[in-house]
Amino acid sequence: MASTGYLDMNNFAINNHGITDLRKLLFLTVIDPEGEDNSLKDVLEINTGIEDGERVGGVGEFAPVGLPSSGCNPDWKGTKLATAEKQWKLGEYEIAEEICFADLEKTIVQYAMRRGTDIADLTGTDYIDAIVEPRMVLAMNKMLWRLAWFGDITADDVTGGGFITDGINLNLFHVCDGLFKRIFDIVSANPLQGISIAANSAATKIDQIAGIRASGVATSLMDKLIYDSNPKLLQHSDRVLLVTKSIADALAMDIKANNKGSDLQWQSLFNGFASATVYNQQQIISLPIWDEMIRMFEDDGTVWNLPHRAIYAPKSSLKLGINSNDMLSYLDIFFDKKSQTNNIIARDKVGTMTWEDDLIMAAY
């Protein structure tokens, strides 16, 4: 029986001084979007306990009042108070993996296995506890980032006329619509909320990189995002300026090259990300996870789809809704005695929402 969730252990030698302690395996470098903290919470608002179809309402301000006095018998008005309502639309994801001990008996996992009748049960072993489970949690964190930003229930691959890299499973994006799709729609309806990045339209990947690093491009882009934003945005203490690493790098290089050697000082904000101290009184958060996913999932072989992206908005306007009460659904790992397989199962419902769309600025 073939397993769907086991490591490729055929790369490891069994004898000839081979590895016998699975805890000594080194994890290969990956971009960890969470690290020690729930960093997704630092760039958008997480809403747990959300039901599909649940409505969100808000109250704004009165339309302008204060007309010339009419003396006695005033002209009574019925000025309206602005309101807004949106509705959550959640999709359900499922993670279902199965591991058969027989696929692992002649690999280094044999050193972590039990003996005799219990050999098939891998739960509680170093293989599950030290390797499979932590790597699965990492995969689930990346799943949330993918769905929150790149989800698209109508996503298609390049051959089908879309942007997803050919060969990628399209169902990875079909759970829900992500924030990029929603923000693109906002800018399409109101072009003043969007800034076009010329480098994204370059003919090759090399030209896309060179274009964003050209002198003055990155600083001009950041200035436009900040200065052209809705004045009401400045009232939000939770406003965030999120950028791809490609833009963050170009900005640091641009400032250093054009300000007599001065440098944009980057400080650690949380594991895996970086933050500029201040640029025009606004903290900037670099998200290399965006770059990784664009290059992995939106590559037509010649160029990347919109490799340079930036969002300036209140964090409260960028919402991720989750049906359960935790950001990550409970990961159930169990041994089935009847089938003699080890199983991993998790499922939940997720969706996104933008709020106060007029406060969102985007560059891409």
C-alpha contacts under 8 A as a table, 3 or more apart, distances in Angstrom:
res1	aa1	res2	aa2	distance
1	M	100	C	6.70
1	M	102	A	7.67
1	M	103	D	7.52
2	A	99	I	7.81
2	A	100	C	6.91
2	A	103	D	6.82
3	S	6	Y	6.20
3	S	97	E	7.86
3	S	98	E	5.58
3	S	99	I	4.63
3	S	100	C	5.49
3	S	103	D	6.95
4	T	97	E	5.71
4	T	98	E	5.53
4	T	99	I	6.34
5	G	97	E	5.14
5	G	98	E	5.63
5	G	99	I	5.56
6	Y	99	I	5.91
6	Y	132	V	7.61
7	L	132	V	7.81
8	D	11	N	6.70
9	M	12	F	5.72
9	M	104	L	7.56
9	M	107	T	5.76
9	M	108	I	6.82
9	M	109	V	7.62
10	N	13	A	7.50
10	N	107	T	6.47
12	F	18	G	7.18
12	F	19	I	7.44
12	F	107	T	7.39
12	F	108	I	6.90
13	A	16	N	7.18
13	A	18	G	5.09
13	A	19	I	7.18
13	A	107	T	7.86
13	A	108	I	7.40
14	I	17	H	7.83
14	I	18	G	5.17
14	I	19	I	6.95
14	I	20	T	7.88
14	I	106	K	7.87
14	I	107	T	6.28
14	I	108	I	5.62
15	N	18	G	5.00
19	I	22	L	7.12
19	I	24	K	7.73
19	I	25	L	7.94
19	I	108	I	6.71
20	T	108	I	6.27
20	T	111	Y	5.78
21	D	24	K	5.66
21	D	25	L	7.62
21	D	111	Y	7.05
21	D	112	A	7.55
22	L	25	L	5.50
22	L	108	I	7.70
22	L	109	V	7.29
22	L	111	Y	7.96
22	L	112	A	7.23
22	L	126	D	6.40
22	L	127	Y	6.63
22	L	130	A	7.69
22	L	131	I	7.82
23	R	126	D	6.76
23	R	130	A	6.35
23	R	131	I	7.77
31	I	272	G	6.69
31	I	288	P	7.67
31	I	289	I	6.57
32	D	35	G	5.73
32	D	138	L	6.89
32	D	142	K	7.81
32	D	271	N	7.69
32	D	272	G	6.28
33	P	39	S	6.86
33	P	40	L	7.49
33	P	141	N	6.80
33	P	142	K	6.52
33	P	145	W	7.75
33	P	271	N	7.69
33	P	272	G	6.46
33	P	289	I	6.52
34	E	37	D	5.63
34	E	38	N	5.31
34	E	39	S	5.10
34	E	40	L	6.91
34	E	138	L	7.95
34	E	141	N	6.82
34	E	271	N	6.92
34	E	272	G	7.66
35	G	38	N	7.42
35	G	39	S	7.61
35	G	270	F	7.76
35	G	271	N	5.25
35	G	272	G	7.09
36	E	270	F	7.99
36	E	271	N	6.75
37	D	270	F	7.16
37	D	271	N	7.48
38	N	41	K	5.77
38	N	42	D	7.51
39	S	42	D	5.07
39	S	43	V	7.13
39	S	270	F	6.98
40	L	43	V	5.60
40	L	44	L	6.39
40	L	145	W	7.36
41	K	44	L	5.46
41	K	45	E	5.90
41	K	46	I	6.07
42	D	45	E	7.72
43	V	240	V	6.93
43	V	242	L	7.50
43	V	315	K	6.17
44	L	315	K	4.82
44	L	316	S	6.65
44	L	317	S	7.75
44	L	318	L	5.09
44	L	319	K	5.84
44	L	320	L	7.14
45	E	315	K	5.88
45	E	316	S	5.43
45	E	317	S	7.59
45	E	318	L	6.00
45	E	319	K	4.75
45	E	320	L	6.14
46	I	319	K	6.06
46	I	320	L	5.03
46	I	321	G	6.18
46	I	322	I	7.60
46	I	327	M	7.53
47	N	50	I	6.69
47	N	319	K	7.02
47	N	320	L	5.98
47	N	321	G	4.70
47	N	322	I	6.11
48	T	321	G	5.93
48	T	322	I	4.74
48	T	323	N	5.92
48	T	324	S	6.00
48	T	325	N	5.00
48	T	326	D	6.38
48	T	327	M	6.93
49	G	321	G	7.85
49	G	322	I	6.15
49	G	323	N	4.74
49	G	324	S	5.09
49	G	325	N	4.97
50	I	54	E	6.90
50	I	88	W	7.89
50	I	321	G	5.91
50	I	322	I	5.62
50	I	323	N	4.61
50	I	324	S	7.31
51	E	54	E	5.34
51	E	88	W	7.46
51	E	90	L	7.65
51	E	323	N	5.77
52	D	88	W	5.76
52	D	89	K	5.35
52	D	90	L	5.12
52	D	323	N	7.71
53	G	87	Q	5.69
53	G	88	W	5.05
53	G	89	K	5.68
53	G	90	L	7.64
54	E	87	Q	5.66
54	E	88	W	5.40
54	E	89	K	7.95
55	R	85	E	6.77
55	R	86	K	5.66
55	R	87	Q	4.27
55	R	88	W	6.22
56	V	85	E	5.48
56	V	86	K	5.24
56	V	87	Q	6.04
56	V	88	W	7.74
57	G	83	T	7.36
57	G	84	A	5.60
57	G	85	E	4.25
57	G	86	K	6.54
58	G	83	T	5.63
58	G	84	A	5.13
58	G	85	E	6.34
59	V	81	L	7.41
59	V	82	A	6.03
59	V	83	T	4.46
59	V	84	A	6.45
60	G	81	L	6.64
60	G	82	A	4.79
60	G	83	T	5.55
60	G	84	A	7.68
61	E	81	L	5.51
61	E	82	A	5.44
62	F	65	V	7.65
62	F	79	T	6.77
62	F	80	K	5.83
62	F	81	L	4.25
62	F	82	A	6.02
63	A	79	T	6.26
63	A	80	K	6.19
63	A	81	L	6.52
63	A	82	A	7.29
65	V	79	T	7.48
69	S	74	P	7.34
70	S	73	N	7.27
70	S	74	P	5.41
70	S	75	D	6.98
71	G	74	P	6.14
88	W	321	G	7.53
88	W	351	G	6.90
88	W	352	T	7.29
88	W	353	M	6.80
89	K	176	C	7.77
89	K	351	G	5.80
89	K	352	T	7.44
90	L	176	C	6.45
90	L	321	G	7.49
90	L	322	I	7.84
90	L	349	K	5.66
90	L	350	V	4.87
90	L	351	G	4.30
90	L	352	T	7.61
91	G	175	V	4.96
91	G	176	C	5.22
91	G	349	K	5.20
91	G	350	V	5.48
91	G	351	G	6.21
92	E	175	V	6.11
92	E	347	R	7.02
92	E	348	D	5.59
92	E	349	K	4.10
92	E	350	V	6.36
93	Y	175	V	6.20
93	Y	347	R	5.52
93	Y	348	D	5.74
93	Y	349	K	6.18
93	Y	350	V	7.64
94	E	345	I	7.47
94	E	346	A	5.88
94	E	347	R	4.35
94	E	348	D	6.92
95	I	344	I	7.38
95	I	345	I	5.44
95	I	346	A	5.08
95	I	347	R	6.14
96	A	343	N	7.36
96	A	344	I	5.65
96	A	345	I	4.64
96	A	346	A	6.75
97	E	343	N	5.78
97	E	344	I	5.00
97	E	345	I	6.58
98	E	341	T	6.57
98	E	342	N	5.74
98	E	343	N	4.61
98	E	344	I	6.39
99	I	341	T	5.79
99	I	342	N	4.98
99	I	343	N	6.29
100	C	103	D	5.80
100	C	104	L	7.42
100	C	120	A	7.28
100	C	340	Q	7.33
100	C	341	T	5.02
100	C	342	N	6.37
101	F	104	L	5.34
101	F	105	E	6.34
101	F	119	I	7.35
101	F	120	A	5.08
101	F	121	D	7.47
101	F	122	L	7.34
101	F	341	T	7.08
101	F	342	N	7.93
102	A	105	E	5.39
102	A	120	A	7.62
103	D	106	K	7.56
104	L	107	T	5.32
104	L	108	I	7.73
104	L	109	V	6.00
104	L	110	Q	6.72
105	E	108	I	7.88
105	E	109	V	6.74
105	E	110	Q	5.17
106	K	109	V	7.74
106	K	110	Q	6.56
107	T	110	Q	5.96
108	I	111	Y	5.92
108	I	112	A	7.88
109	V	112	A	5.36
109	V	113	M	6.57
109	V	127	Y	6.64
110	Q	113	M	5.13
112	A	125	T	6.08
112	A	126	D	6.02
112	A	127	Y	6.39
113	M	119	I	5.88
113	M	120	A	7.89
113	M	121	D	7.92
113	M	122	L	6.57
113	M	125	T	6.88
114	R	118	D	5.84
114	R	119	I	4.58
114	R	120	A	7.71
114	R	121	D	7.45
114	R	122	L	7.68
115	R	118	D	5.88
115	R	119	I	4.83
116	G	119	I	5.58
117	T	120	A	7.31
118	D	121	D	5.57
119	I	122	L	7.34
120	A	340	Q	6.03
120	A	341	T	6.90
120	A	342	N	7.91
121	D	335	F	5.93
121	D	340	Q	7.29
121	D	341	T	7.36
121	D	342	N	6.69
122	L	125	T	5.59
122	L	127	Y	7.14
122	L	128	I	6.53
122	L	335	F	7.44
122	L	342	N	6.65
123	T	128	I	5.98
123	T	129	D	7.53
123	T	333	I	7.35
123	T	334	F	6.62
123	T	335	F	6.64
123	T	342	N	7.27
124	G	128	I	6.50
124	G	129	D	6.12
125	T	128	I	5.59
125	T	129	D	6.01
125	T	130	A	7.99
126	D	129	D	5.06
126	D	130	A	5.05
126	D	131	I	6.97
127	Y	130	A	5.88
127	Y	131	I	5.44
127	Y	132	V	6.32
128	I	131	I	5.68
128	I	132	V	4.75
128	I	133	E	5.71
129	D	132	V	6.49
129	D	133	E	5.66
129	D	134	P	7.36
130	A	133	E	6.76
130	A	134	P	6.65
131	I	134	P	5.91
131	I	135	R	6.21
132	V	135	R	5.36
132	V	136	M	6.03
133	E	136	M	5.04
133	E	137	V	6.25
134	P	137	V	5.11
134	P	138	L	6.35
135	R	138	L	5.05
135	R	139	A	6.25
136	M	139	A	4.90
136	M	140	M	6.16
137	V	140	M	5.01
137	V	141	N	6.25
138	L	141	N	5.12
138	L	142	K	6.33
139	A	142	K	5.13
139	A	143	M	6.11
140	M	143	M	4.83
140	M	144	L	6.40
140	M	328	L	7.32
141	N	144	L	5.27
141	N	145	W	6.55
141	N	328	L	7.46
142	K	145	W	5.04
142	K	146	R	6.08
143	M	146	R	5.01
143	M	147	L	6.11
144	L	147	L	5.19
144	L	148	A	5.80
145	W	148	A	5.12
145	W	149	W	6.12
145	W	150	F	7.81
146	R	149	W	5.58
146	R	150	F	5.18
146	R	151	G	6.35
146	R	173	F	7.60
146	R	293	M	7.47
147	L	150	F	5.47
147	L	151	G	4.30
147	L	152	D	7.98
147	L	172	L	8.00
147	L	173	F	6.40
147	L	175	V	7.25
147	L	176	C	6.68
147	L	177	D	7.35
147	L	178	G	5.73
147	L	351	G	7.97
148	A	151	G	6.25
148	A	177	D	7.75
148	A	178	G	4.79
148	A	179	L	6.05
148	A	320	L	6.43
148	A	351	G	7.25
148	A	352	T	6.37
149	W	178	G	4.51
149	W	179	L	4.74
149	W	180	F	5.37
149	W	181	K	7.78
150	F	173	F	6.87
150	F	177	D	7.49
150	F	178	G	5.10
150	F	179	L	6.97
150	F	180	F	6.14
150	F	181	K	7.21
151	G	155	A	7.90
151	G	172	L	7.89
151	G	173	F	4.54
151	G	174	H	6.38
151	G	175	V	6.83
151	G	176	C	5.44
151	G	177	D	4.62
151	G	178	G	4.12
151	G	179	L	7.62
151	G	181	K	7.56
152	D	155	A	5.09
152	D	173	F	5.36
152	D	174	H	5.49
152	D	175	V	7.38
152	D	176	C	5.82
152	D	177	D	4.24
152	D	178	G	6.01
152	D	181	K	6.83
153	I	173	F	6.36
153	I	174	H	3.93
153	I	175	V	6.14
153	I	176	C	5.47
153	I	177	D	5.67
154	T	174	H	6.62
155	A	162	G	6.52
155	A	163	F	7.60
155	A	164	I	7.10
155	A	170	L	6.69
155	A	173	F	6.59
155	A	174	H	6.73
156	D	160	G	5.74
156	D	161	G	6.56
156	D	162	G	4.48
156	D	163	F	6.51
156	D	164	I	5.98
156	D	170	L	6.60
157	D	160	G	5.19
157	D	161	G	6.36
157	D	162	G	4.75
157	D	163	F	5.43
157	D	164	I	4.14
157	D	165	T	5.67
157	D	166	D	5.40
157	D	167	G	7.94
157	D	168	I	7.73
157	D	170	L	7.24
158	V	161	G	5.11
158	V	162	G	4.78
158	V	163	F	5.07
158	V	164	I	5.71
158	V	165	T	6.03
158	V	166	D	5.86
158	V	300	D	6.16
159	T	162	G	7.17
159	T	166	D	6.68
163	F	298	E	5.43
163	F	299	D	7.23
163	F	300	D	7.17
163	F	305	N	6.64
164	I	168	I	7.03
164	I	170	L	7.54
164	I	297	F	5.46
164	I	298	E	4.68
164	I	299	D	6.81
164	I	300	D	7.68
165	T	168	I	5.84
165	T	296	M	7.38
165	T	297	F	5.20
165	T	298	E	5.07
165	T	299	D	5.03
165	T	300	D	5.83
166	D	300	D	7.41
168	I	297	F	7.08
169	N	172	L	5.89
170	L	173	F	5.77
170	L	174	H	6.67
171	N	174	H	4.87
171	N	175	V	7.09
172	L	175	V	7.10
173	F	176	C	6.98
173	F	177	D	7.93
174	H	177	D	7.49
175	V	350	V	7.82
176	C	350	V	7.04
176	C	351	G	5.59
176	C	352	T	7.54
177	D	181	K	6.54
177	D	182	R	7.33
177	D	351	G	6.83
177	D	352	T	6.71
178	G	181	K	5.65
178	G	182	R	6.59
178	G	351	G	7.33
178	G	352	T	5.89
179	L	182	R	5.00
179	L	183	I	5.98
179	L	318	L	7.21
179	L	352	T	6.33
179	L	353	M	7.11
179	L	354	T	7.24
180	F	183	I	5.10
180	F	184	F	6.03
181	K	184	F	5.19
181	K	185	D	6.37
182	R	185	D	5.16
182	R	186	I	6.37
182	R	353	M	7.77
182	R	354	T	7.13
183	I	186	I	4.90
183	I	187	V	6.29
183	I	354	T	7.76
183	I	360	I	7.79
183	I	362	A	7.41
184	F	187	V	5.23
184	F	188	S	6.09
185	D	188	S	4.96
185	D	189	A	6.27
186	I	189	A	5.25
186	I	190	N	6.18
186	I	193	Q	7.75
186	I	357	D	6.90
187	V	190	N	4.86
187	V	191	P	4.94
187	V	192	L	7.22
187	V	193	Q	5.49
187	V	194	G	5.34
187	V	362	A	7.51
188	S	191	P	5.72
190	N	193	Q	5.96
190	N	194	G	7.73
191	P	194	G	5.35
191	P	195	I	7.98
192	L	195	I	7.68
193	Q	229	S	7.35
193	Q	358	D	7.66
193	Q	360	I	6.82
193	Q	361	M	4.91
193	Q	362	A	6.36
194	G	361	M	5.95
194	G	362	A	4.90
194	G	363	A	5.53
194	G	364	Y	7.70
195	I	221	L	7.92
195	I	224	K	7.76
195	I	225	L	7.47
195	I	362	A	6.30
195	I	363	A	4.46
195	I	364	Y	6.52
196	S	363	A	5.83
196	S	364	Y	5.48
197	I	200	N	5.75
197	I	201	S	7.68
197	I	221	L	7.93
197	I	308	H	7.43
197	I	363	A	6.50
197	I	364	Y	5.24
198	A	201	S	5.59
198	A	202	A	7.14
198	A	211	G	7.41
199	A	202	A	5.33
199	A	207	D	7.25
199	A	208	Q	4.90
199	A	209	I	7.29
199	A	210	A	7.69
199	A	211	G	4.56
199	A	212	I	5.49
199	A	308	H	7.83
200	N	208	Q	5.73
200	N	211	G	7.99
200	N	305	N	7.35
200	N	306	L	5.11
200	N	307	P	6.27
200	N	308	H	6.46
200	N	364	Y	7.11
201	S	208	Q	7.25
201	S	306	L	7.72
202	A	205	K	7.46
202	A	207	D	5.61
202	A	208	Q	5.20
202	A	211	G	7.47
202	A	303	V	7.92
203	A	207	D	6.53
203	A	208	Q	7.40
203	A	302	T	7.61
203	A	303	V	6.87
204	T	207	D	5.14
204	T	208	Q	6.20
204	T	302	T	5.70
204	T	303	V	5.22
205	K	208	Q	4.91
205	K	209	I	6.33
205	K	302	T	6.53
205	K	303	V	4.86
205	K	304	W	6.63
206	I	209	I	5.28
206	I	210	A	6.19
207	D	210	A	4.92
207	D	211	G	5.76
208	Q	211	G	5.18
208	Q	212	I	6.63
208	Q	303	V	7.73
208	Q	307	P	7.75
209	I	212	I	5.68
209	I	213	R	6.54
209	I	246	S	7.60
210	A	213	R	5.17
210	A	214	A	6.23
211	G	214	A	5.38
211	G	217	V	7.94
212	I	217	V	6.12
212	I	218	A	6.45
212	I	246	S	7.64
212	I	247	I	6.92
212	I	250	A	6.36
212	I	308	H	7.73
213	R	217	V	6.73
213	R	218	A	6.97
213	R	250	A	4.90
213	R	251	L	7.84
213	R	253	M	7.53
213	R	254	D	7.20
214	A	217	V	5.76
214	A	218	A	7.88
214	A	254	D	7.88
215	S	218	A	7.75
215	S	254	D	6.04
215	S	258	N	7.89
216	G	219	T	5.55
216	G	220	S	5.91
216	G	254	D	6.23
217	V	220	S	5.27
217	V	221	L	6.12
217	V	254	D	7.80
218	A	221	L	5.04
218	A	222	M	6.29
218	A	247	I	6.50
218	A	250	A	5.86
218	A	251	L	4.91
218	A	254	D	6.68
219	T	222	M	5.20
219	T	223	D	6.13
219	T	251	L	5.91
219	T	254	D	6.81
219	T	255	I	7.29
220	S	223	D	5.09
220	S	224	K	6.21
221	L	224	K	5.24
221	L	225	L	6.27
221	L	363	A	7.85
222	M	225	L	5.14
222	M	226	I	6.25
223	D	226	I	5.31
223	D	227	Y	5.82
223	D	280	N	7.77
224	K	227	Y	5.22
224	K	228	D	5.45
224	K	229	S	7.96
225	L	228	D	5.63
225	L	229	S	6.11
225	L	312	Y	6.91
225	L	361	M	6.54
225	L	362	A	7.24
225	L	363	A	7.32
226	I	229	S	5.53
226	I	280	N	7.87
226	I	312	Y	7.59
229	S	233	L	7.02
229	S	312	Y	7.97
229	S	359	L	7.19
229	S	360	I	7.66
229	S	361	M	6.14
230	N	233	L	5.55
230	N	234	L	7.91
230	N	358	D	7.17
230	N	359	L	5.69
230	N	360	I	7.97
231	P	234	L	5.87
231	P	235	Q	7.87
232	K	235	Q	5.56
232	K	236	H	7.53
232	K	359	L	7.15
233	L	236	H	5.55
233	L	239	R	7.09
233	L	313	A	7.05
233	L	314	P	6.92
233	L	359	L	5.84
234	L	237	S	7.41
234	L	239	R	7.66
236	H	239	R	5.56
236	H	314	P	6.23
237	S	314	P	7.83
238	D	314	P	5.44
238	D	315	K	5.60
238	D	316	S	7.21
239	R	312	Y	7.15
239	R	313	A	5.36
239	R	314	P	3.82
239	R	315	K	5.60
240	V	282	Q	7.89
240	V	283	Q	7.05
240	V	284	I	7.02
240	V	285	I	7.45
240	V	311	I	7.79
240	V	312	Y	5.78
240	V	313	A	5.71
240	V	314	P	5.97
240	V	315	K	6.14
241	L	282	Q	7.34
241	L	283	Q	6.67
241	L	284	I	5.04
241	L	285	I	6.15
241	L	310	A	7.02
241	L	311	I	5.71
241	L	312	Y	4.41
241	L	313	A	6.75
242	L	284	I	6.14
242	L	285	I	4.98
242	L	286	S	6.16
242	L	287	L	6.96
242	L	310	A	5.46
242	L	311	I	5.16
242	L	312	Y	6.43
243	V	246	S	7.91
243	V	247	I	6.14
243	V	248	A	6.47
243	V	284	I	7.26
243	V	285	I	6.22
243	V	286	S	5.09
243	V	287	L	6.05
243	V	308	H	7.70
243	V	309	R	5.82
243	V	310	A	4.29
243	V	311	I	6.57
244	T	247	I	5.44
244	T	248	A	6.47
244	T	286	S	5.68
244	T	287	L	5.18
244	T	288	P	5.95
244	T	290	W	5.89
244	T	291	D	5.87
244	T	307	P	7.73
244	T	308	H	5.93
244	T	309	R	5.67
244	T	310	A	6.58
245	K	248	A	4.89
245	K	249	D	5.93
245	K	286	S	5.22
245	K	287	L	5.65
245	K	288	P	4.90
245	K	290	W	7.77
245	K	291	D	6.46
246	S	249	D	5.33
246	S	250	A	6.19
246	S	291	D	7.29
246	S	307	P	7.72
246	S	308	H	6.23
247	I	250	A	5.01
247	I	251	L	6.01
247	I	308	H	6.18
247	I	309	R	7.47
247	I	310	A	7.93
248	A	251	L	5.13
248	A	252	A	6.31
248	A	286	S	5.85
249	D	252	A	5.25
249	D	253	M	6.22
250	A	253	M	5.10
250	A	254	D	5.91
251	L	254	D	5.01
251	L	255	I	6.15
251	L	264	L	7.96
252	A	255	I	5.39
252	A	256	K	6.18
252	A	263	D	6.55
252	A	264	L	5.25
253	M	256	K	5.17
253	M	257	A	6.04
253	M	263	D	7.84
254	D	257	A	5.22
254	D	258	N	6.06
255	I	258	N	5.32
255	I	259	N	5.73
255	I	262	S	6.82
255	I	263	D	6.16
255	I	264	L	6.57
256	K	259	N	5.72
256	K	260	K	6.93
256	K	261	G	5.03
256	K	262	S	5.01
256	K	263	D	4.62
256	K	264	L	6.97
257	A	260	K	6.73
257	A	261	G	6.21
257	A	262	S	7.84
258	N	261	G	7.33
259	N	262	S	5.47
259	N	263	D	7.96
264	L	276	A	6.75
264	L	277	T	7.74
265	Q	276	A	6.07
265	Q	277	T	6.28
266	W	274	A	6.29
266	W	275	S	5.62
266	W	276	A	4.73
266	W	277	T	6.36
267	Q	274	A	5.92
267	Q	275	S	5.51
267	Q	276	A	6.31
267	Q	277	T	6.73
268	S	271	N	7.33
268	S	273	F	6.76
268	S	274	A	4.98
268	S	275	S	6.22
269	L	273	F	6.29
269	L	274	A	5.39
269	L	275	S	5.63
270	F	273	F	5.74
270	F	274	A	7.05
272	G	288	P	7.74
273	F	285	I	7.13
273	F	286	S	5.89
273	F	287	L	5.91
273	F	288	P	6.99
274	A	285	I	5.98
274	A	286	S	5.46
274	A	287	L	7.65
275	S	283	Q	6.64
275	S	284	I	5.42
275	S	285	I	4.68
275	S	286	S	6.25
276	A	279	Y	6.98
276	A	283	Q	5.81
276	A	284	I	5.30
276	A	285	I	6.89
277	T	283	Q	6.15
277	T	284	I	7.75
278	V	281	Q	5.33
278	V	282	Q	5.29
278	V	283	Q	4.84
278	V	284	I	7.09
279	Y	282	Q	5.19
279	Y	283	Q	6.25
279	Y	284	I	7.19
287	L	290	W	5.66
287	L	291	D	7.29
288	P	291	D	5.04
288	P	292	E	6.24
289	I	292	E	5.04
289	I	293	M	6.19
290	W	293	M	5.27
290	W	294	I	6.08
291	D	294	I	5.17
291	D	295	R	6.09
291	D	307	P	6.71
292	E	295	R	5.33
292	E	296	M	6.05
293	M	296	M	4.96
293	M	297	F	5.58
293	M	298	E	7.48
294	I	297	F	5.38
294	I	298	E	5.02
294	I	299	D	7.19
294	I	304	W	6.80
294	I	305	N	6.94
294	I	306	L	7.83
294	I	307	P	6.26
295	R	298	E	5.83
295	R	299	D	5.85
295	R	304	W	6.20
295	R	307	P	7.51
296	M	299	D	6.65
298	E	304	W	5.78
298	E	305	N	5.45
299	D	302	T	7.25
299	D	303	V	6.07
299	D	304	W	4.57
299	D	305	N	6.35
300	D	303	V	5.92
300	D	304	W	6.50
300	D	305	N	7.76
301	G	304	W	7.75
304	W	307	P	5.67
306	L	309	R	6.74
306	L	364	Y	6.05
307	P	364	Y	7.94
308	H	364	Y	5.94
309	R	362	A	7.53
309	R	363	A	5.64
309	R	364	Y	4.60
310	A	362	A	5.67
310	A	363	A	5.05
310	A	364	Y	6.58
311	I	360	I	7.25
311	I	361	M	5.89
311	I	362	A	4.57
311	I	363	A	6.53
312	Y	360	I	5.98
312	Y	361	M	5.02
312	Y	362	A	6.22
313	A	317	S	6.72
313	A	318	L	7.63
313	A	359	L	6.00
313	A	360	I	4.64
313	A	361	M	6.27
314	P	317	S	5.32
314	P	318	L	7.12
314	P	359	L	7.29
314	P	360	I	7.46
315	K	318	L	5.35
315	K	319	K	7.64
316	S	319	K	6.45
316	S	355	W	7.22
317	S	353	M	7.75
317	S	354	T	5.15
317	S	355	W	4.25
317	S	356	E	6.06
317	S	357	D	7.27
317	S	359	L	7.90
317	S	360	I	7.66
318	L	352	T	7.73
318	L	353	M	6.51
318	L	354	T	5.13
318	L	355	W	6.70
319	K	352	T	5.54
319	K	353	M	5.08
319	K	354	T	6.01
319	K	355	W	7.55
320	L	350	V	7.21
320	L	351	G	5.91
320	L	352	T	4.50
320	L	353	M	6.50
321	G	350	V	5.51
321	G	351	G	5.15
321	G	352	T	5.80
321	G	353	M	7.66
322	I	325	N	7.39
322	I	326	D	7.70
322	I	327	M	6.83
322	I	348	D	7.35
322	I	349	K	5.84
322	I	350	V	4.60
322	I	351	G	6.75
323	N	348	D	6.39
323	N	349	K	5.19
323	N	350	V	6.37
324	S	327	M	7.50
324	S	329	S	6.73
324	S	348	D	6.66
324	S	349	K	7.55
326	D	329	S	6.19
329	S	346	A	6.27
329	S	347	R	6.40
329	S	348	D	6.08
330	Y	346	A	6.16
330	Y	347	R	7.90
331	L	344	I	7.01
331	L	345	I	6.12
331	L	346	A	5.11
332	D	343	N	7.96
332	D	344	I	5.70
332	D	345	I	5.28
332	D	346	A	6.30
333	I	342	N	7.30
333	I	343	N	5.66
333	I	344	I	4.56
333	I	345	I	6.62
334	F	342	N	5.85
334	F	343	N	5.42
334	F	344	I	6.72
335	F	340	Q	6.98
335	F	341	T	5.95
335	F	342	N	4.47
335	F	343	N	6.18
336	D	339	S	5.74
336	D	340	Q	5.44
336	D	341	T	5.52
336	D	342	N	6.25
336	D	343	N	7.32
337	K	340	Q	4.83
337	K	341	T	7.23
354	T	357	D	6.23
356	E	359	L	5.81
356	E	360	I	7.56
357	D	360	I	5.56
